[in-house]
Amino acid sequence: MSLYPSLMLLAFLMLSCGGPMALTEAERAKLDPDLQTLLTEGTGPETRYDVTIRPDGTREYGVIVRTTEAEQLRAAGIRVQSVLGDVVTVRVTLDELRTVARLPAVRAVQNGGKNTLHN
């Protein structure tokens, strides 16, 4: 396994973390409308998102990422829950969501939503 891709990813992440928190238009386009709203407003209706609270009190959201390189997510510190082909489920904070959108291998990010029973 070559060290070069890992070094490139590290350099990319360092540069993206040092810049402003705003996403570029191309990065923002990777996010579905619900996630764009979430980043703009900082929160949303609990019924719209799969939200949990981490032990440190930080909110995290369940999202679906389209990528063929789940290892890029892991290398960026993203908690990967499952991988099935190019569909990866993750749990992220708002800052981590921005990181995911900035990754070159990520094609799209969708709100995981909240499952409820309908009787």
MODELLER restraints for C-alpha pairs under 7 A, 6 or more apart:
rsr = mdl.restraints
at = mdl.atoms
rsr.add(forms.Gaussian(group=physical.xy_distance, feature=features.Distance(at['CA:27:A'], at['CA:101:A']), mean=5.34, stdev=0.5))
rsr.add(forms.Gaussian(group=physical.xy_distance, feature=features.Distance(at['CA:27:A'], at['CA:102:A']), mean=5.80, stdev=0.5))
rsr.add(forms.Gaussian(group=physical.xy_distance, feature=features.Distance(at['CA:28:A'], at['CA:36:A']), mean=6.96, stdev=0.5))
rsr.add(forms.Gaussian(group=physical.xy_distance, feature=features.Distance(at['CA:30:A'], at['CA:101:A']), mean=6.42, stdev=0.5))
rsr.add(forms.Gaussian(group=physical.xy_distance, feature=features.Distance(at['CA:30:A'], at['CA:107:A']), mean=6.15, stdev=0.5))
rsr.add(forms.Gaussian(group=physical.xy_distance, feature=features.Distance(at['CA:30:A'], at['CA:108:A']), mean=4.41, stdev=0.5))
rsr.add(forms.Gaussian(group=physical.xy_distance, feature=features.Distance(at['CA:30:A'], at['CA:109:A']), mean=5.84, stdev=0.5))
rsr.add(forms.Gaussian(group=physical.xy_distance, feature=features.Distance(at['CA:31:A'], at['CA:108:A']), mean=6.01, stdev=0.5))
rsr.add(forms.Gaussian(group=physical.xy_distance, feature=features.Distance(at['CA:31:A'], at['CA:109:A']), mean=4.89, stdev=0.5))
rsr.add(forms.Gaussian(group=physical.xy_distance, feature=features.Distance(at['CA:31:A'], at['CA:110:A']), mean=6.20, stdev=0.5))
rsr.add(forms.Gaussian(group=physical.xy_distance, feature=features.Distance(at['CA:32:A'], at['CA:109:A']), mean=6.38, stdev=0.5))
rsr.add(forms.Gaussian(group=physical.xy_distance, feature=features.Distance(at['CA:32:A'], at['CA:110:A']), mean=5.30, stdev=0.5))
rsr.add(forms.Gaussian(group=physical.xy_distance, feature=features.Distance(at['CA:32:A'], at['CA:111:A']), mean=6.91, stdev=0.5))
rsr.add(forms.Gaussian(group=physical.xy_distance, feature=features.Distance(at['CA:34:A'], at['CA:111:A']), mean=6.46, stdev=0.5))
rsr.add(forms.Gaussian(group=physical.xy_distance, feature=features.Distance(at['CA:35:A'], at['CA:111:A']), mean=6.13, stdev=0.5))
rsr.add(forms.Gaussian(group=physical.xy_distance, feature=features.Distance(at['CA:38:A'], at['CA:44:A']), mean=5.95, stdev=0.5))
rsr.add(forms.Gaussian(group=physical.xy_distance, feature=features.Distance(at['CA:39:A'], at['CA:94:A']), mean=6.70, stdev=0.5))
rsr.add(forms.Gaussian(group=physical.xy_distance, feature=features.Distance(at['CA:47:A'], at['CA:114:A']), mean=6.47, stdev=0.5))
rsr.add(forms.Gaussian(group=physical.xy_distance, feature=features.Distance(at['CA:48:A'], at['CA:113:A']), mean=5.78, stdev=0.5))
rsr.add(forms.Gaussian(group=physical.xy_distance, feature=features.Distance(at['CA:48:A'], at['CA:114:A']), mean=6.30, stdev=0.5))
rsr.add(forms.Gaussian(group=physical.xy_distance, feature=features.Distance(at['CA:49:A'], at['CA:61:A']), mean=6.76, stdev=0.5))
rsr.add(forms.Gaussian(group=physical.xy_distance, feature=features.Distance(at['CA:49:A'], at['CA:111:A']), mean=6.86, stdev=0.5))
rsr.add(forms.Gaussian(group=physical.xy_distance, feature=features.Distance(at['CA:49:A'], at['CA:112:A']), mean=6.89, stdev=0.5))
rsr.add(forms.Gaussian(group=physical.xy_distance, feature=features.Distance(at['CA:49:A'], at['CA:113:A']), mean=4.64, stdev=0.5))
rsr.add(forms.Gaussian(group=physical.xy_distance, feature=features.Distance(at['CA:49:A'], at['CA:114:A']), mean=5.46, stdev=0.5))
rsr.add(forms.Gaussian(group=physical.xy_distance, feature=features.Distance(at['CA:50:A'], at['CA:61:A']), mean=5.51, stdev=0.5))
rsr.add(forms.Gaussian(group=physical.xy_distance, feature=features.Distance(at['CA:50:A'], at['CA:62:A']), mean=5.28, stdev=0.5))
rsr.add(forms.Gaussian(group=physical.xy_distance, feature=features.Distance(at['CA:50:A'], at['CA:112:A']), mean=6.40, stdev=0.5))
rsr.add(forms.Gaussian(group=physical.xy_distance, feature=features.Distance(at['CA:50:A'], at['CA:113:A']), mean=5.18, stdev=0.5))
rsr.add(forms.Gaussian(group=physical.xy_distance, feature=features.Distance(at['CA:50:A'], at['CA:114:A']), mean=4.65, stdev=0.5))
rsr.add(forms.Gaussian(group=physical.xy_distance, feature=features.Distance(at['CA:51:A'], at['CA:59:A']), mean=6.56, stdev=0.5))
rsr.add(forms.Gaussian(group=physical.xy_distance, feature=features.Distance(at['CA:51:A'], at['CA:60:A']), mean=5.66, stdev=0.5))
rsr.add(forms.Gaussian(group=physical.xy_distance, feature=features.Distance(at['CA:51:A'], at['CA:61:A']), mean=4.75, stdev=0.5))
rsr.add(forms.Gaussian(group=physical.xy_distance, feature=features.Distance(at['CA:51:A'], at['CA:62:A']), mean=6.69, stdev=0.5))
rsr.add(forms.Gaussian(group=physical.xy_distance, feature=features.Distance(at['CA:52:A'], at['CA:59:A']), mean=5.86, stdev=0.5))
rsr.add(forms.Gaussian(group=physical.xy_distance, feature=features.Distance(at['CA:52:A'], at['CA:60:A']), mean=5.44, stdev=0.5))
rsr.add(forms.Gaussian(group=physical.xy_distance, feature=features.Distance(at['CA:52:A'], at['CA:61:A']), mean=6.60, stdev=0.5))
rsr.add(forms.Gaussian(group=physical.xy_distance, feature=features.Distance(at['CA:53:A'], at['CA:59:A']), mean=4.64, stdev=0.5))
rsr.add(forms.Gaussian(group=physical.xy_distance, feature=features.Distance(at['CA:53:A'], at['CA:60:A']), mean=6.06, stdev=0.5))
rsr.add(forms.Gaussian(group=physical.xy_distance, feature=features.Distance(at['CA:54:A'], at['CA:60:A']), mean=6.88, stdev=0.5))
rsr.add(forms.Gaussian(group=physical.xy_distance, feature=features.Distance(at['CA:59:A'], at['CA:93:A']), mean=6.04, stdev=0.5))
rsr.add(forms.Gaussian(group=physical.xy_distance, feature=features.Distance(at['CA:60:A'], at['CA:91:A']), mean=5.93, stdev=0.5))
rsr.add(forms.Gaussian(group=physical.xy_distance, feature=features.Distance(at['CA:60:A'], at['CA:92:A']), mean=4.95, stdev=0.5))
rsr.add(forms.Gaussian(group=physical.xy_distance, feature=features.Distance(at['CA:60:A'], at['CA:93:A']), mean=4.47, stdev=0.5))
rsr.add(forms.Gaussian(group=physical.xy_distance, feature=features.Distance(at['CA:61:A'], at['CA:91:A']), mean=5.26, stdev=0.5))
rsr.add(forms.Gaussian(group=physical.xy_distance, feature=features.Distance(at['CA:61:A'], at['CA:92:A']), mean=5.27, stdev=0.5))
rsr.add(forms.Gaussian(group=physical.xy_distance, feature=features.Distance(at['CA:61:A'], at['CA:93:A']), mean=6.28, stdev=0.5))
rsr.add(forms.Gaussian(group=physical.xy_distance, feature=features.Distance(at['CA:62:A'], at['CA:90:A']), mean=5.83, stdev=0.5))
rsr.add(forms.Gaussian(group=physical.xy_distance, feature=features.Distance(at['CA:62:A'], at['CA:91:A']), mean=4.54, stdev=0.5))
rsr.add(forms.Gaussian(group=physical.xy_distance, feature=features.Distance(at['CA:62:A'], at['CA:92:A']), mean=6.65, stdev=0.5))
rsr.add(forms.Gaussian(group=physical.xy_distance, feature=features.Distance(at['CA:62:A'], at['CA:111:A']), mean=6.94, stdev=0.5))
rsr.add(forms.Gaussian(group=physical.xy_distance, feature=features.Distance(at['CA:62:A'], at['CA:112:A']), mean=5.23, stdev=0.5))
rsr.add(forms.Gaussian(group=physical.xy_distance, feature=features.Distance(at['CA:63:A'], at['CA:89:A']), mean=5.87, stdev=0.5))
rsr.add(forms.Gaussian(group=physical.xy_distance, feature=features.Distance(at['CA:63:A'], at['CA:90:A']), mean=5.59, stdev=0.5))
rsr.add(forms.Gaussian(group=physical.xy_distance, feature=features.Distance(at['CA:63:A'], at['CA:91:A']), mean=6.28, stdev=0.5))
rsr.add(forms.Gaussian(group=physical.xy_distance, feature=features.Distance(at['CA:63:A'], at['CA:109:A']), mean=6.79, stdev=0.5))
rsr.add(forms.Gaussian(group=physical.xy_distance, feature=features.Distance(at['CA:63:A'], at['CA:110:A']), mean=5.70, stdev=0.5))
rsr.add(forms.Gaussian(group=physical.xy_distance, feature=features.Distance(at['CA:63:A'], at['CA:111:A']), mean=4.82, stdev=0.5))
rsr.add(forms.Gaussian(group=physical.xy_distance, feature=features.Distance(at['CA:63:A'], at['CA:112:A']), mean=4.32, stdev=0.5))
rsr.add(forms.Gaussian(group=physical.xy_distance, feature=features.Distance(at['CA:64:A'], at['CA:87:A']), mean=6.68, stdev=0.5))
rsr.add(forms.Gaussian(group=physical.xy_distance, feature=features.Distance(at['CA:64:A'], at['CA:88:A']), mean=5.72, stdev=0.5))
rsr.add(forms.Gaussian(group=physical.xy_distance, feature=features.Distance(at['CA:64:A'], at['CA:89:A']), mean=4.63, stdev=0.5))
rsr.add(forms.Gaussian(group=physical.xy_distance, feature=features.Distance(at['CA:64:A'], at['CA:90:A']), mean=6.45, stdev=0.5))
rsr.add(forms.Gaussian(group=physical.xy_distance, feature=features.Distance(at['CA:64:A'], at['CA:109:A']), mean=5.66, stdev=0.5))
rsr.add(forms.Gaussian(group=physical.xy_distance, feature=features.Distance(at['CA:64:A'], at['CA:110:A']), mean=5.07, stdev=0.5))
rsr.add(forms.Gaussian(group=physical.xy_distance, feature=features.Distance(at['CA:64:A'], at['CA:111:A']), mean=6.36, stdev=0.5))
rsr.add(forms.Gaussian(group=physical.xy_distance, feature=features.Distance(at['CA:64:A'], at['CA:112:A']), mean=5.66, stdev=0.5))
rsr.add(forms.Gaussian(group=physical.xy_distance, feature=features.Distance(at['CA:65:A'], at['CA:87:A']), mean=5.89, stdev=0.5))
rsr.add(forms.Gaussian(group=physical.xy_distance, feature=features.Distance(at['CA:65:A'], at['CA:88:A']), mean=5.01, stdev=0.5))
rsr.add(forms.Gaussian(group=physical.xy_distance, feature=features.Distance(at['CA:65:A'], at['CA:89:A']), mean=6.13, stdev=0.5))
rsr.add(forms.Gaussian(group=physical.xy_distance, feature=features.Distance(at['CA:65:A'], at['CA:106:A']), mean=6.94, stdev=0.5))
rsr.add(forms.Gaussian(group=physical.xy_distance, feature=features.Distance(at['CA:65:A'], at['CA:108:A']), mean=5.93, stdev=0.5))
rsr.add(forms.Gaussian(group=physical.xy_distance, feature=features.Distance(at['CA:65:A'], at['CA:109:A']), mean=4.55, stdev=0.5))
rsr.add(forms.Gaussian(group=physical.xy_distance, feature=features.Distance(at['CA:65:A'], at['CA:110:A']), mean=6.46, stdev=0.5))
rsr.add(forms.Gaussian(group=physical.xy_distance, feature=features.Distance(at['CA:66:A'], at['CA:86:A']), mean=5.43, stdev=0.5))
rsr.add(forms.Gaussian(group=physical.xy_distance, feature=features.Distance(at['CA:66:A'], at['CA:87:A']), mean=5.03, stdev=0.5))
rsr.add(forms.Gaussian(group=physical.xy_distance, feature=features.Distance(at['CA:66:A'], at['CA:88:A']), mean=6.33, stdev=0.5))
rsr.add(forms.Gaussian(group=physical.xy_distance, feature=features.Distance(at['CA:66:A'], at['CA:106:A']), mean=5.96, stdev=0.5))
rsr.add(forms.Gaussian(group=physical.xy_distance, feature=features.Distance(at['CA:66:A'], at['CA:107:A']), mean=5.49, stdev=0.5))
rsr.add(forms.Gaussian(group=physical.xy_distance, feature=features.Distance(at['CA:66:A'], at['CA:108:A']), mean=5.11, stdev=0.5))
rsr.add(forms.Gaussian(group=physical.xy_distance, feature=features.Distance(at['CA:66:A'], at['CA:109:A']), mean=6.28, stdev=0.5))
rsr.add(forms.Gaussian(group=physical.xy_distance, feature=features.Distance(at['CA:67:A'], at['CA:86:A']), mean=4.96, stdev=0.5))
rsr.add(forms.Gaussian(group=physical.xy_distance, feature=features.Distance(at['CA:67:A'], at['CA:87:A']), mean=6.55, stdev=0.5))
rsr.add(forms.Gaussian(group=physical.xy_distance, feature=features.Distance(at['CA:67:A'], at['CA:105:A']), mean=5.85, stdev=0.5))
rsr.add(forms.Gaussian(group=physical.xy_distance, feature=features.Distance(at['CA:67:A'], at['CA:106:A']), mean=4.82, stdev=0.5))
rsr.add(forms.Gaussian(group=physical.xy_distance, feature=features.Distance(at['CA:67:A'], at['CA:107:A']), mean=5.88, stdev=0.5))
rsr.add(forms.Gaussian(group=physical.xy_distance, feature=features.Distance(at['CA:68:A'], at['CA:86:A']), mean=4.78, stdev=0.5))
rsr.add(forms.Gaussian(group=physical.xy_distance, feature=features.Distance(at['CA:69:A'], at['CA:105:A']), mean=6.28, stdev=0.5))
rsr.add(forms.Gaussian(group=physical.xy_distance, feature=features.Distance(at['CA:70:A'], at['CA:88:A']), mean=6.87, stdev=0.5))
rsr.add(forms.Gaussian(group=physical.xy_distance, feature=features.Distance(at['CA:73:A'], at['CA:100:A']), mean=6.97, stdev=0.5))
rsr.add(forms.Gaussian(group=physical.xy_distance, feature=features.Distance(at['CA:74:A'], at['CA:80:A']), mean=6.63, stdev=0.5))
rsr.add(forms.Gaussian(group=physical.xy_distance, feature=features.Distance(at['CA:78:A'], at['CA:92:A']), mean=6.85, stdev=0.5))
rsr.add(forms.Gaussian(group=physical.xy_distance, feature=features.Distance(at['CA:78:A'], at['CA:96:A']), mean=6.92, stdev=0.5))
rsr.add(forms.Gaussian(group=physical.xy_distance, feature=features.Distance(at['CA:79:A'], at['CA:90:A']), mean=5.74, stdev=0.5))
rsr.add(forms.Gaussian(group=physical.xy_distance, feature=features.Distance(at['CA:79:A'], at['CA:91:A']), mean=5.97, stdev=0.5))
rsr.add(forms.Gaussian(group=physical.xy_distance, feature=features.Distance(at['CA:80:A'], at['CA:89:A']), mean=6.17, stdev=0.5))
rsr.add(forms.Gaussian(group=physical.xy_distance, feature=features.Distance(at['CA:80:A'], at['CA:90:A']), mean=4.60, stdev=0.5))
rsr.add(forms.Gaussian(group=physical.xy_distance, feature=features.Distance(at['CA:81:A'], at['CA:89:A']), mean=5.42, stdev=0.5))
rsr.add(forms.Gaussian(group=physical.xy_distance, feature=features.Distance(at['CA:81:A'], at['CA:90:A']), mean=5.27, stdev=0.5))
rsr.add(forms.Gaussian(group=physical.xy_distance, feature=features.Distance(at['CA:82:A'], at['CA:88:A']), mean=5.64, stdev=0.5))
rsr.add(forms.Gaussian(group=physical.xy_distance, feature=features.Distance(at['CA:82:A'], at['CA:89:A']), mean=5.28, stdev=0.5))
rsr.add(forms.Gaussian(group=physical.xy_distance, feature=features.Distance(at['CA:83:A'], at['CA:89:A']), mean=6.64, stdev=0.5))
